[in-house]
Amino acid sequence: LKIIKTRYLVIYSGYTWEVDEFHDKNSGLVVAEIELEDENEKFDLPPWIGREVTADFKYLNSNLALNPFSNW
């Protein structure tokens, strides 16, 4: 399965968030990511942020290609 997504760059509280809106078999899934200088760096969460999924490997693009969001 090919991963199809639209990436948006969203500035919030001085940080750039990469927000990926997935399409096709992963439609309905939206994932946001922020790059920090240090893992302990403090930042404000936007009100539209949901739960933390960094350690959940099913959200990796490679895994979404094998087991799309529509199958969950």
RAVEN-V838913 format. One record per backbone hydrogen bond with DSSP energy under -1.0 kcal/mol. CO is the residue of the C=O (numbers start at 1). NH is the residue of the N-H. Records with the same first field share a line. If there is no record, write none. Layout:
CO: NH  NH
This chain:
4: 23
6: 21
8: 19
10: 17
12: 15
15: 12
17: 10
18: 33
19: 8
20: 31
21: 6
23: 26
24: 27
25: 70
26: 29
29: 22
31: 20
33: 18
38: 41
46: 49
53: 56
56: 59
57: 60
60: 64
61: 65
63: 67
68: 71
69: 72
